[in-house]
């Protein structure tokens, strides 16, 4: 099996970007709308297809949910894929896009960026380093800022997690 570069966080961000909602809204604890639950199911289905993560790890990354919750969500995702054309098309499109980015090597590069290191480098010599910041570093730093503003835990490399 080839080395996997898609992380759970990348999947959640992709699903959130398509749906126009934040990670926090997708992974909010407690009872949520069917729409939010379906977004979680999509994340879990994609994680099951694209990562080597176990159900316990997916649950932990989903706000400390039990693995049985993830099993139920995967079953629901399969049911939705069978009964809802829009859910199937959306999850297929996300799967295809993430696979294409992975094949092109873009996800590995994006996952390897440390936004704090990039920001520290810029702050150490702004007149020299500010013009050397890549678009990937800008996105990583922006993501970190938004996560902090939303009150979400910031662990930039939290799911280099056991992917083999």
N, C-alpha and C positions, 0 to 999 in steps of 0.2 A: 504494500500500500504506500502511496506517495505521501510525503509529509503534508499535513494539512495546515493551511494558513488562515482559514476563515475562523474567526472567533465568535463566541456567543454575543459579545458586545457589538460586533460588526453586523450581525444578523438583526439584533434588536434595533440598531440605528437605521438599517435599511428598511425594516418594516415600519418604523416610526416615520421615516422620511416619506415613504409612499402614502401612509395614512395621515400625515400631517399632525402627528402627536409626539410627545416626548417619551423617552424611556420611562420616566416616572409614571406617566399616565398608563403606559402599557403594563407595567409591573406593579401597579398600585395594589396594596393588600386589601383584603375584604371583598365584598360583593361589588361587582362592577357591571356595566352594561354589557349586553351580548357583544357589541362591537369591540369593546376592549378585551373581552375574553377571547374572541376570535383572533385578535391580534396576538395575544399570548400563545394561543394554539398554533398560529402560523410560525411564530418564533421557535417554539419547541419542535415543530415538525421539521423546519429548516435545520435546526441544530442537530436533530437526530440524523438527518440526511447528509449534513456537510461537516460535522465535527466528530471527533472520537470521544466526546464527552459522555460520561455515564449519566443516567437519569438523576442520580443523587446530586451530581455536580450541576446539572442544568437547574435542578430545583434550588440549590444554594444560590446560584447566580440570578435566579428569578425571585429573589426576596425571601430566601430560606423556606421555600415550599417543599413539602414532602415529595419523595419520588413517586408515591402513588397518585399525587395530583398531576404529575407530569405524565404518567401512564394514561390517566383519564384524558388529559389534554391531547395526547397523541391520538387516542381513539377518536376523540371528537374532531380532530383535524382531518383524519381519514374519512369520517362520516361527512364532514362539510365538503371535502374534496369530491366525494361521490354525489352529493345532493345540491351543491351550490356551484354553478359554473363560474361566478365571479370570484369565489374563494379559490377554486382550482386554478383559474387563469392567473390570479394574483400571486399565488404561491409558486406556480410554474415560472412566471416571469421573474420573480425574486430569485428562485433557485438558478435559473439560467443566467441571470446577470451576475450573481455571486460566483458561479462556476467560471464564467468568462473572465471576470476580474482575477480570479485565482489562477486560471491558466496563463493569463498575461503577466502574472507576477506582481501585480499592483497591490494586492492585499498584503503580501509578505512585507513589502516596503512600508506600507502604511502602518502595519502593526508594530514595526520595529522602531518607530519614532517615539522618543521620550519628550513630551511637550515641556516638561519642567527643565530638562537639560537645554532644549532649544531656547526657552525664555531666559534662562540664566546666561547662556552664551550671548544673547542679544543685549541683555542688561549689563554685561561685563564690558562691552565696548560698542554702544549703540551706533556710533557714527560709522563704524566699520562693519559690524555684523548685521545690522538691520537690513541692509541691501542683499545679504546672502541667505536670507531665510527662504526656504522652498515653500511651494504651495502646500505640500503635505505637512510641513511643520506648522504653517499658519492654521491649517484645518485642525491639527492635533491640539494646538494651543487654544484655539477657539472652542473646541469641544470641551476641553478641560474647564475653561471659564464658564461656559454654559452649564455644565454639570455642577460646578460649585454654586452658581447662582440659583439653580433649581433645588439645591440642598441634597443632591445625590452624592453618594460616596465617590471619591475620585481615586480610582486605582487604575492608572493608565494601561498597565499590562496585566490586568487581573485574570485574563484568561489565556495566557500562554500555558494555561492550566491543563496539564496532563495530556495535551493533544499529541498524539504520537503519529 
